[in-house]
Amino acid sequence: MRRRDFLAISVAAAACTGARDVEPHNRFPTGARERLSVSTYPFRKLIISRRNVTGRMTLKQFAETVKPKLNVPGIEPWSHHFESTGPDYVRGLGEHFEQAGLHVVNIPVDMPAKLCGTSEERTAALAMYREWVDAAVILKSPSIRVHLPRGENPGSIACSVSALRELAAYGASKNIVINVENDVPTIEQPERIVEIIKAVNSPFLRALPDFCNSMLVHNDHEYNYRAMDMLFPLAFNISHVKDEESGDHGEVYRVDVNRIFGIAGKTGYRGYFSMEWEGQGDDPYEGCRQLIEASLHNLESDVPAR
């Protein structure tokens, strides 16, 4: 097909979709190791941030350690590890990642935001998130991760749907997916995430399944696995791999990583897996190495769901 004919067909197809968002256009690798990434969150005691001014290294310096110590090509930089969202800084950061042999798979944004606050607070929150979408464009990241809003009446999702629909529309204009994670157990239960994503009905609002976080909701392994069954069909590009998580009072929750990889495979998920080690011990590099080995074992053997 000639390029001119292809463009004509594409324009016609876009017109037929009306108000519906087009699908995100991203290609993901198929090799096991190429699908792996490391989150900078497990290294928050080592990396300098607004919360940790006494850290030993900058985000750029950490990036230089990823290939030699972990041998994965992906990095998932946490928002608190950025010095700025200014274009010049972000552009320089992206160049540094490329020089280190890394590409960005997602940006978890944990900045204060009141999408369900006053009109002024909502406007400010959306403006802040748009800055991170723009940063994702510069870094060639396929997505950012945001939190579901607080402050609604119990059981109501109207405000969340309205705010996230607006944010997803901005993401769609930049080909950046907005991910929602089963993270905060009091507001980001998997059922609520699914309900909101389906209500927004945009291919640019997707789920980010975290392997272990839903253990914090009910301390129930079967519930956690059902959460994965709910979220992986709605995931696009990113999932967080961990084998354990700690509660607020010292509890330790563990999950069967092999079983969850089986669920991901059963649902046809083809995106990245990012190591977000939260285990016992003081060496996040070693913890992430163990998760990487478990991930490779599953991806290379294509373990079926049990």
Secondary structure, DSSP 8 states (H G I E B T S, - for coil): --HHHHHHHHHHHHHHTTTS----------STGGGEEEESGGGTTTB--SS-TT-SB-HHHHHHHHHHHH--SEEE--GGG-S---HHHHHHHHHHHHHTT-EE--EE------TTS-HHHHHHHHHHHHHHHHHHHHHT-SEEEE-----S-TT--HHHHHHHHHHHHHHHHHT-EEEEES-STTT--HHHHHHHHHHH--TTEEEE-BTTTTHHHHS-HHHHHHHHHHHGGGB-SEEEE-SEEE-TTS-EEE--HHHHHHHHHHTT--SEEEE----SSS-HHHHHHHHHHHHHHHHHHT----
